[in-house]
Amino acid sequence: MAAEDAEFATVMRGYDRDAVDDALRDLRRQLLQLSNQNAQLATELRAANESASRFERELKETVAPTYASVGARAALILSTAEDQANRIVAEAEAERRRLLQEVDAELETLRAEAREYYDSVVAEASRRAERLSAAAKADYEALVEQARTESTRMVENAMQEAGATRGAIATEVARMRATAKREIEAARTAFDREQSEKKLIASKAQNKNLNVESAWNLLSEQARVDLELEVTARRAEAEADYLRKHQDAVAATQRYLDEANAMLAQARTRANAAKLESETLETAARAHTKRTTDEAREKAEAILLAAEAEARSILAEAQSHSAKTLHKLKGKIAKLNVERDAVAQYLHNLREVVENAEQNLSRD
């Protein structure tokens, strides 16, 4: 029989004493049962009555309850539940941080690997391009130097041969001139000697016949004319031979120069071809370097994007797991709060019953 349900009969001077005694006996019996069931709860209830104001103030200020005033069993259950909830929250937070650290470490490792791969590919492409460019440049310079040396040698040979030809021609012309001069001098000497002899003979026969002198004069004139014609013919022949040999020398020199120029042109053509090939190789090397660099950059970016996507997925999964765990924990905490409020309400009702009983006893 609860105290708030007890109704006392009314008599002339107040409540019926028997009804009051019966109600008090029932109330004492209920209190005795409660005391026997939970003696410790009664003790803590008295402590809770002494600190009720402080407990209510802490509840209003939403401060975490100590549960020391709600009984040993309830306090143990609620405290254990809160400790377990806090531990689960801490473990979930630690797990989330660990996952984030692992994701960051994995992402950093992938980034480092991507950067290292990109740097190695770019370095190898640069080294290969430098090797190709250096080889092409060396080949070009070697061909140019070879062409320059060959053209110089050919020009020198042509000049030497032309000089030798000119020297030979000059020597031959000088020899022919000397020979012609000697022959002319010899002919002139022979002619003079013959003339002297003829004059001597003519002087001896001067007195014999006057026609002899006329004949002699005609003969001398004819001999002089013949000598001059012969000298002129030999001189013309020598000059013609000199001119022919000079023309041959000039033609040979021109031929040597033409051959040298042709070989020089061929050497320049080969040098230009080598230069073009060098430029082509250099362009190809640069294109290969750019293509390799672009491929390495794209691969590195793909690796980074994949790593970031994986990191976001792991992070989202971790956050989802943490959110679910926190939601469950909040549900447990809310349930514990409901149980705590129920216990507090039960204690409050019990305290009112005790207070009402004490007031009734004090009036008696």
TIDREN-95926 format. One record per residue (C-alpha): residue in three letters; x, z, y. Coordinates in nm, 2 decimals, padded with zeros to 4 digits. Example, Ala and Ser with C-alpha at 12.3 -4.5 7.8 and 13.67 -1.06 7.14 Angstrom:
<gupas>
@rest ALA, X 01.23, Z 00.78, Y -00.45
@rest SER, X 01.37, Z 00.71, Y -00.11
</gupas>
This chain:
<gupas>
@rest MET, X 00.00, Z 00.00, Y 00.00
@rest ALA, X 00.16, Z -00.11, Y 00.32
@rest ALA, X 00.16, Z 00.12, Y 00.63
@rest GLU, X 00.01, Z -00.15, Y 00.85
@rest ASP, X -00.28, Z -00.20, Y 00.60
@rest ALA, X -00.37, Z 00.17, Y 00.58
@rest GLU, X -00.71, Z 00.26, Y 00.74
@rest PHE, X -00.80, Z 00.62, Y 00.79
@rest ALA, X -01.15, Z 00.76, Y 00.79
@rest THR, X -01.26, Z 00.90, Y 01.13
@rest VAL, X -01.39, Z 01.27, Y 01.15
@rest MET, X -01.49, Z 01.49, Y 01.43
@rest ARG, X -01.15, Z 01.58, Y 01.55
@rest GLY, X -00.95, Z 01.27, Y 01.45
@rest TYR, X -00.84, Z 01.11, Y 01.12
@rest ASP, X -00.94, Z 01.26, Y 00.78
@rest ARG, X -00.65, Z 01.47, Y 00.67
@rest ASP, X -00.70, Z 01.38, Y 00.30
@rest ALA, X -00.69, Z 01.01, Y 00.38
@rest VAL, X -00.38, Z 01.07, Y 00.59
@rest ASP, X -00.21, Z 01.27, Y 00.31
@rest ASP, X -00.30, Z 01.00, Y 00.06
@rest ALA, X -00.16, Z 00.73, Y 00.28
@rest LEU, X 00.16, Z 00.93, Y 00.34
@rest ARG, X 00.20, Z 00.99, Y -00.03
@rest ASP, X 00.17, Z 00.61, Y -00.09
@rest LEU, X 00.41, Z 00.54, Y 00.18
@rest ARG, X 00.66, Z 00.80, Y 00.05
@rest ARG, X 00.63, Z 00.64, Y -00.29
@rest GLN, X 00.70, Z 00.30, Y -00.15
@rest LEU, X 00.99, Z 00.43, Y 00.05
@rest LEU, X 01.13, Z 00.61, Y -00.26
@rest GLN, X 01.10, Z 00.28, Y -00.46
@rest LEU, X 01.29, Z 00.09, Y -00.19
@rest SER, X 01.54, Z 00.37, Y -00.16
@rest ASN, X 01.60, Z 00.37, Y -00.54
@rest GLN, X 01.62, Z -00.01, Y -00.55
@rest ASN, X 01.87, Z -00.04, Y -00.27
@rest ALA, X 02.02, Z 00.29, Y -00.15
@rest GLN, X 02.30, Z 00.10, Y 00.01
@rest LEU, X 02.05, Z -00.11, Y 00.20
@rest ALA, X 01.89, Z 00.20, Y 00.34
@rest THR, X 02.23, Z 00.33, Y 00.46
@rest GLU, X 02.31, Z 00.00, Y 00.62
@rest LEU, X 01.96, Z -00.01, Y 00.77
@rest ARG, X 02.03, Z 00.31, Y 00.95
@rest ALA, X 02.36, Z 00.16, Y 01.08
@rest ALA, X 02.16, Z -00.15, Y 01.17
@rest ASN, X 01.92, Z 00.06, Y 01.37
@rest GLU, X 02.21, Z 00.22, Y 01.56
@rest SER, X 02.35, Z -00.13, Y 01.65
@rest ALA, X 02.02, Z -00.32, Y 01.68
@rest SER, X 02.07, Z -00.39, Y 02.04
@rest ARG, X 02.42, Z -00.52, Y 01.99
@rest PHE, X 02.30, Z -00.73, Y 01.69
@rest GLU, X 02.02, Z -00.89, Y 01.89
@rest ARG, X 02.25, Z -00.96, Y 02.19
@rest GLU, X 02.49, Z -01.14, Y 01.95
@rest LEU, X 02.21, Z -01.34, Y 01.81
@rest LYS, X 02.09, Z -01.44, Y 02.15
@rest GLU, X 02.44, Z -01.55, Y 02.25
@rest THR, X 02.46, Z -01.76, Y 01.93
@rest VAL, X 02.77, Z -01.57, Y 01.82
@rest ALA, X 02.85, Z -01.59, Y 01.45
@rest PRO, X 02.68, Z -01.29, Y 01.27
@rest THR, X 02.89, Z -01.03, Y 01.09
@rest TYR, X 02.62, Z -00.97, Y 00.83
@rest ALA, X 02.74, Z -00.61, Y 00.81
@rest SER, X 02.39, Z -00.49, Y 00.91
@rest VAL, X 02.18, Z -00.69, Y 00.66
@rest GLY, X 02.29, Z -00.52, Y 00.35
@rest ALA, X 02.59, Z -00.54, Y 00.12
@rest ARG, X 02.43, Z -00.80, Y -00.11
@rest ALA, X 02.29, Z -01.02, Y 00.16
@rest ALA, X 02.62, Z -00.99, Y 00.36
@rest LEU, X 02.82, Z -01.08, Y 00.06
@rest ILE, X 02.61, Z -01.38, Y -00.02
@rest LEU, X 02.59, Z -01.51, Y 00.34
@rest SER, X 02.96, Z -01.43, Y 00.41
@rest THR, X 03.06, Z -01.61, Y 00.09
@rest ALA, X 02.84, Z -01.91, Y 00.17
@rest GLU, X 02.98, Z -01.93, Y 00.52
@rest ASP, X 03.34, Z -01.90, Y 00.39
@rest GLN, X 03.27, Z -02.17, Y 00.14
@rest ALA, X 03.11, Z -02.39, Y 00.41
@rest ASN, X 03.41, Z -02.33, Y 00.64
@rest ARG, X 03.65, Z -02.40, Y 00.35
@rest ILE, X 03.47, Z -02.72, Y 00.26
@rest VAL, X 03.47, Z -02.83, Y 00.63
@rest ALA, X 03.83, Z -02.75, Y 00.65
@rest GLU, X 03.91, Z -02.93, Y 00.33
@rest ALA, X 03.70, Z -03.23, Y 00.45
@rest GLU, X 03.89, Z -03.23, Y 00.78
@rest ALA, X 04.22, Z -03.20, Y 00.61
@rest GLU, X 04.13, Z -03.48, Y 00.37
@rest ARG, X 04.02, Z -03.69, Y 00.67
@rest ARG, X 04.35, Z -03.62, Y 00.85
@rest ARG, X 04.55, Z -03.70, Y 00.53
@rest LEU, X 04.36, Z -04.03, Y 00.48
@rest LEU, X 04.43, Z -04.12, Y 00.84
@rest GLN, X 04.79, Z -04.03, Y 00.81
@rest GLU, X 04.82, Z -04.24, Y 00.49
@rest VAL, X 04.64, Z -04.53, Y 00.66
@rest ASP, X 04.87, Z -04.50, Y 00.96
@rest ALA, X 05.18, Z -04.48, Y 00.74
@rest GLU, X 05.06, Z -04.78, Y 00.53
@rest LEU, X 04.97, Z -04.98, Y 00.84
@rest GLU, X 05.31, Z -04.90, Y 01.00
@rest THR, X 05.48, Z -05.00, Y 00.67
@rest LEU, X 05.29, Z -05.33, Y 00.66
@rest ARG, X 05.37, Z -05.39, Y 01.03
@rest ALA, X 05.74, Z -05.32, Y 00.96
@rest GLU, X 05.74, Z -05.55, Y 00.66
@rest ALA, X 05.57, Z -05.82, Y 00.86
@rest ARG, X 05.81, Z -05.78, Y 01.15
@rest GLU, X 06.11, Z -05.78, Y 00.91
@rest TYR, X 05.98, Z -06.09, Y 00.73
@rest TYR, X 05.91, Z -06.27, Y 01.06
@rest ASP, X 06.26, Z -06.18, Y 01.20
@rest SER, X 06.43, Z -06.29, Y 00.88
@rest VAL, X 06.25, Z -06.62, Y 00.87
@rest VAL, X 06.32, Z -06.69, Y 01.24
@rest ALA, X 06.68, Z -06.59, Y 01.20
@rest GLU, X 06.72, Z -06.82, Y 00.89
@rest ALA, X 06.55, Z -07.11, Y 01.07
@rest SER, X 06.77, Z -07.06, Y 01.38
@rest ARG, X 07.08, Z -07.05, Y 01.16
@rest ARG, X 06.98, Z -07.36, Y 00.98
@rest ALA, X 06.90, Z -07.54, Y 01.30
@rest GLU, X 07.24, Z -07.44, Y 01.44
@rest ARG, X 07.41, Z -07.56, Y 01.13
@rest LEU, X 07.23, Z -07.90, Y 01.14
@rest SER, X 07.29, Z -07.94, Y 01.51
@rest ALA, X 07.66, Z -07.85, Y 01.47
@rest ALA, X 07.70, Z -08.09, Y 01.18
@rest ALA, X 07.53, Z -08.37, Y 01.36
@rest LYS, X 07.73, Z -08.30, Y 01.68
@rest ALA, X 08.05, Z -08.29, Y 01.47
@rest ASP, X 07.96, Z -08.62, Y 01.30
@rest TYR, X 07.88, Z -08.78, Y 01.64
@rest GLU, X 08.20, Z -08.66, Y 01.80
@rest ALA, X 08.40, Z -08.78, Y 01.50
@rest LEU, X 08.24, Z -09.13, Y 01.51
@rest VAL, X 08.29, Z -09.15, Y 01.88
@rest GLU, X 08.66, Z -09.05, Y 01.85
@rest GLN, X 08.71, Z -09.29, Y 01.56
@rest ALA, X 08.55, Z -09.57, Y 01.76
@rest ARG, X 08.76, Z -09.48, Y 02.07
@rest THR, X 09.08, Z -09.47, Y 01.86
@rest GLU, X 08.99, Z -09.80, Y 01.69
@rest SER, X 08.91, Z -09.98, Y 02.01
@rest THR, X 09.23, Z -09.85, Y 02.18
@rest ARG, X 09.43, Z -09.96, Y 01.88
@rest MET, X 09.27, Z -10.30, Y 01.87
@rest VAL, X 09.32, Z -10.35, Y 02.25
@rest GLU, X 09.68, Z -10.24, Y 02.22
@rest ASN, X 09.74, Z -10.48, Y 01.93
@rest ALA, X 09.57, Z -10.76, Y 02.12
@rest MET, X 09.79, Z -10.69, Y 02.42
@rest GLN, X 10.10, Z -10.67, Y 02.21
@rest GLU, X 10.02, Z -10.99, Y 02.03
@rest ALA, X 09.92, Z -11.16, Y 02.36
@rest GLY, X 10.25, Z -11.04, Y 02.51
@rest ALA, X 10.45, Z -11.16, Y 02.21
@rest THR, X 10.27, Z -11.49, Y 02.23
@rest ARG, X 10.34, Z -11.52, Y 02.60
@rest GLY, X 10.71, Z -11.43, Y 02.54
@rest ALA, X 10.74, Z -11.68, Y 02.26
@rest ILE, X 10.57, Z -11.95, Y 02.48
@rest ALA, X 10.79, Z -11.87, Y 02.77
@rest THR, X 11.10, Z -11.88, Y 02.55
@rest GLU, X 10.99, Z -12.21, Y 02.40
@rest VAL, X 10.92, Z -12.36, Y 02.74
@rest ALA, X 11.25, Z -12.23, Y 02.87
@rest ARG, X 11.43, Z -12.38, Y 02.57
@rest MET, X 11.24, Z -12.71, Y 02.61
@rest ARG, X 11.32, Z -12.72, Y 02.98
@rest ALA, X 11.69, Z -12.64, Y 02.91
@rest THR, X 11.70, Z -12.91, Y 02.64
@rest ALA, X 11.53, Z -13.16, Y 02.87
@rest LYS, X 11.76, Z -13.07, Y 03.15
@rest ARG, X 12.06, Z -13.11, Y 02.92
@rest GLU, X 11.93, Z -13.44, Y 02.79
@rest ILE, X 11.87, Z -13.56, Y 03.15
@rest GLU, X 12.21, Z -13.44, Y 03.26
@rest ALA, X 12.37, Z -13.61, Y 02.96
@rest ALA, X 12.17, Z -13.93, Y 03.03
@rest ARG, X 12.27, Z -13.91, Y 03.39
@rest THR, X 12.63, Z -13.85, Y 03.30
@rest ALA, X 12.62, Z -14.14, Y 03.05
@rest PHE, X 12.45, Z -14.36, Y 03.31
@rest ASP, X 12.71, Z -14.27, Y 03.57
@rest ARG, X 12.99, Z -14.33, Y 03.33
@rest GLU, X 12.83, Z -14.66, Y 03.23
@rest GLN, X 12.79, Z -14.75, Y 03.60
@rest SER, X 13.15, Z -14.67, Y 03.67
@rest GLU, X 13.26, Z -14.88, Y 03.38
@rest LYS, X 13.03, Z -15.16, Y 03.49
@rest LYS, X 13.15, Z -15.13, Y 03.85
@rest LEU, X 13.51, Z -15.14, Y 03.72
@rest ILE, X 13.43, Z -15.45, Y 03.52
@rest ALA, X 13.24, Z -15.60, Y 03.80
@rest SER, X 13.52, Z -15.54, Y 04.05
@rest LYS, X 13.76, Z -15.72, Y 03.82
@rest ALA, X 13.53, Z -16.01, Y 03.80
@rest GLN, X 13.43, Z -16.01, Y 04.16
@rest ASN, X 13.63, Z -16.30, Y 04.25
@rest LYS, X 13.54, Z -16.50, Y 03.96
@rest ASN, X 13.18, Z -16.55, Y 04.01
@rest LEU, X 12.95, Z -16.43, Y 04.29
@rest ASN, X 12.64, Z -16.44, Y 04.06
@rest VAL, X 12.79, Z -16.17, Y 03.85
@rest GLU, X 12.74, Z -15.92, Y 04.14
@rest SER, X 12.38, Z -16.01, Y 04.18
@rest ALA, X 12.33, Z -15.97, Y 03.81
@rest TRP, X 12.51, Z -15.65, Y 03.82
@rest ASN, X 12.29, Z -15.52, Y 04.09
@rest LEU, X 11.98, Z -15.62, Y 03.90
@rest LEU, X 12.11, Z -15.46, Y 03.59
@rest SER, X 12.20, Z -15.14, Y 03.77
@rest GLU, X 11.86, Z -15.13, Y 03.94
@rest GLN, X 11.69, Z -15.18, Y 03.60
@rest ALA, X 11.90, Z -14.91, Y 03.44
@rest ARG, X 11.82, Z -14.67, Y 03.72
@rest VAL, X 11.45, Z -14.74, Y 03.69
@rest ASP, X 11.46, Z -14.70, Y 03.31
@rest LEU, X 11.65, Z -14.37, Y 03.35
@rest GLU, X 11.39, Z -14.24, Y 03.59
@rest LEU, X 11.11, Z -14.35, Y 03.37
@rest GLU, X 11.26, Z -14.18, Y 03.07
@rest VAL, X 11.33, Z -13.86, Y 03.27
@rest THR, X 10.97, Z -13.86, Y 03.40
@rest ALA, X 10.83, Z -13.92, Y 03.06
@rest ARG, X 11.04, Z -13.64, Y 02.91
@rest ARG, X 10.94, Z -13.41, Y 03.19
@rest ALA, X 10.58, Z -13.49, Y 03.15
@rest GLU, X 10.60, Z -13.44, Y 02.78
@rest ALA, X 10.77, Z -13.10, Y 02.83
@rest GLU, X 10.51, Z -13.00, Y 03.08
@rest ALA, X 10.23, Z -13.12, Y 02.86
@rest ASP, X 10.38, Z -12.93, Y 02.57
@rest TYR, X 10.42, Z -12.62, Y 02.79
@rest LEU, X 10.05, Z -12.65, Y 02.91
@rest ARG, X 09.93, Z -12.69, Y 02.55
@rest LYS, X 10.12, Z -12.39, Y 02.43
@rest HIS, X 10.01, Z -12.19, Y 02.73
@rest GLN, X 09.65, Z -12.28, Y 02.66
@rest ASP, X 09.70, Z -12.19, Y 02.30
@rest ALA, X 09.84, Z -11.85, Y 02.41
@rest VAL, X 09.55, Z -11.80, Y 02.65
@rest ALA, X 09.30, Z -11.89, Y 02.38
@rest ALA, X 09.47, Z -11.66, Y 02.13
@rest THR, X 09.48, Z -11.38, Y 02.38
@rest GLN, X 09.11, Z -11.44, Y 02.46
@rest ARG, X 09.03, Z -11.45, Y 02.09
@rest TYR, X 09.21, Z -11.12, Y 02.04
@rest LEU, X 09.03, Z -10.97, Y 02.34
@rest ASP, X 08.69, Z -11.10, Y 02.21
@rest GLU, X 08.75, Z -10.95, Y 01.87
@rest ALA, X 08.86, Z -10.62, Y 02.03
@rest ASN, X 08.55, Z -10.62, Y 02.25
@rest ALA, X 08.33, Z -10.71, Y 01.95
@rest MET, X 08.48, Z -10.42, Y 01.74
@rest LEU, X 08.45, Z -10.19, Y 02.04
@rest ALA, X 08.08, Z -10.30, Y 02.07
@rest GLN, X 08.04, Z -10.23, Y 01.70
@rest ALA, X 08.20, Z -09.89, Y 01.74
@rest ARG, X 07.98, Z -09.81, Y 02.04
@rest THR, X 07.68, Z -09.92, Y 01.83
@rest ARG, X 07.78, Z -09.70, Y 01.55
@rest ALA, X 07.84, Z -09.42, Y 01.80
@rest ASN, X 07.50, Z -09.47, Y 01.95
@rest ALA, X 07.35, Z -09.48, Y 01.60
@rest ALA, X 07.53, Z -09.16, Y 01.52
@rest LYS, X 07.41, Z -09.00, Y 01.84
@rest LEU, X 07.05, Z -09.12, Y 01.77
@rest GLU, X 07.08, Z -08.97, Y 01.42
@rest SER, X 07.22, Z -08.65, Y 01.56
@rest GLU, X 06.93, Z -08.63, Y 01.81
@rest THR, X 06.69, Z -08.71, Y 01.53
@rest LEU, X 06.83, Z -08.44, Y 01.31
@rest GLU, X 06.84, Z -08.19, Y 01.60
@rest THR, X 06.47, Z -08.28, Y 01.68
@rest ALA, X 06.38, Z -08.24, Y 01.31
@rest ALA, X 06.57, Z -07.91, Y 01.30
@rest ARG, X 06.39, Z -07.78, Y 01.60
@rest ALA, X 06.05, Z -07.90, Y 01.46
@rest HIS, X 06.13, Z -07.73, Y 01.13
@rest THR, X 06.24, Z -07.42, Y 01.31
@rest LYS, X 05.92, Z -07.42, Y 01.52
@rest ARG, X 05.71, Z -07.49, Y 01.21
@rest THR, X 05.88, Z -07.22, Y 01.01
@rest THR, X 05.85, Z -06.97, Y 01.31
@rest ASP, X 05.48, Z -07.05, Y 01.35
@rest GLU, X 05.42, Z -07.01, Y 00.98
@rest ALA, X 05.60, Z -06.68, Y 00.98
@rest ARG, X 05.41, Z -06.57, Y 01.29
@rest GLU, X 05.08, Z -06.67, Y 01.13
@rest LYS, X 05.17, Z -06.50, Y 00.80
@rest ALA, X 05.28, Z -06.18, Y 00.99
@rest GLU, X 04.96, Z -06.19, Y 01.20
@rest ALA, X 04.75, Z -06.24, Y 00.88
@rest ILE, X 04.93, Z -05.94, Y 00.72
@rest LEU, X 04.87, Z -05.73, Y 01.02
@rest LEU, X 04.50, Z -05.83, Y 01.04
@rest ALA, X 04.46, Z -05.76, Y 00.67
@rest ALA, X 04.63, Z -05.43, Y 00.71
@rest GLU, X 04.42, Z -05.34, Y 01.02
@rest ALA, X 04.10, Z -05.45, Y 00.83
@rest GLU, X 04.20, Z -05.24, Y 00.53
@rest ALA, X 04.29, Z -04.95, Y 00.76
@rest ARG, X 03.95, Z -04.98, Y 00.94
@rest SER, X 03.78, Z -04.99, Y 00.60
@rest ILE, X 03.96, Z -04.68, Y 00.48
@rest LEU, X 03.89, Z -04.51, Y 00.81
@rest ALA, X 03.53, Z -04.60, Y 00.80
@rest GLU, X 03.50, Z -04.48, Y 00.44
@rest ALA, X 03.68, Z -04.16, Y 00.53
@rest GLN, X 03.45, Z -04.11, Y 00.83
@rest SER, X 03.15, Z -04.18, Y 00.62
@rest HIS, X 03.27, Z -03.94, Y 00.35
@rest SER, X 03.34, Z -03.68, Y 00.62
@rest ALA, X 03.00, Z -03.74, Y 00.78
@rest LYS, X 02.82, Z -03.70, Y 00.45
@rest THR, X 03.02, Z -03.39, Y 00.37
@rest LEU, X 02.95, Z -03.25, Y 00.71
@rest HIS, X 02.58, Z -03.34, Y 00.68
@rest LYS, X 02.57, Z -03.16, Y 00.34
@rest LEU, X 02.75, Z -02.86, Y 00.49
@rest LYS, X 02.52, Z -02.85, Y 00.79
@rest GLY, X 02.22, Z -02.85, Y 00.55
@rest LYS, X 02.38, Z -02.56, Y 00.36
@rest ILE, X 02.45, Z -02.38, Y 00.68
@rest ALA, X 02.10, Z -02.44, Y 00.80
@rest LYS, X 01.97, Z -02.31, Y 00.47
@rest LEU, X 02.19, Z -02.01, Y 00.50
@rest ASN, X 02.07, Z -01.95, Y 00.85
@rest VAL, X 01.71, Z -01.97, Y 00.73
@rest GLU, X 01.80, Z -01.71, Y 00.46
@rest ARG, X 01.97, Z -01.50, Y 00.72
@rest ASP, X 01.67, Z -01.51, Y 00.95
@rest ALA, X 01.44, Z -01.43, Y 00.66
@rest VAL, X 01.66, Z -01.13, Y 00.57
@rest ALA, X 01.67, Z -01.02, Y 00.93
@rest GLN, X 01.29, Z -01.06, Y 00.96
@rest TYR, X 01.25, Z -00.86, Y 00.64
@rest LEU, X 01.48, Z -00.58, Y 00.78
@rest HIS, X 01.29, Z -00.59, Y 01.11
@rest ASN, X 00.96, Z -00.55, Y 00.93
@rest LEU, X 01.10, Z -00.28, Y 00.72
@rest ARG, X 01.24, Z -00.10, Y 01.02
@rest GLU, X 00.89, Z -00.11, Y 01.19
@rest VAL, X 00.73, Z 00.03, Y 00.87
@rest VAL, X 00.99, Z 00.32, Y 00.87
@rest GLU, X 00.94, Z 00.38, Y 01.25
@rest ASN, X 00.56, Z 00.39, Y 01.21
@rest ALA, X 00.59, Z 00.62, Y 00.92
@rest GLU, X 00.83, Z 00.85, Y 01.11
@rest GLN, X 00.59, Z 00.85, Y 01.41
@rest ASN, X 00.30, Z 00.94, Y 01.19
@rest LEU, X 00.50, Z 01.22, Y 01.03
@rest SER, X 00.61, Z 01.35, Y 01.36
@rest ARG, X 00.25, Z 01.37, Y 01.48
@rest ASP, X 00.16, Z 01.58, Y 01.18
</gupas>
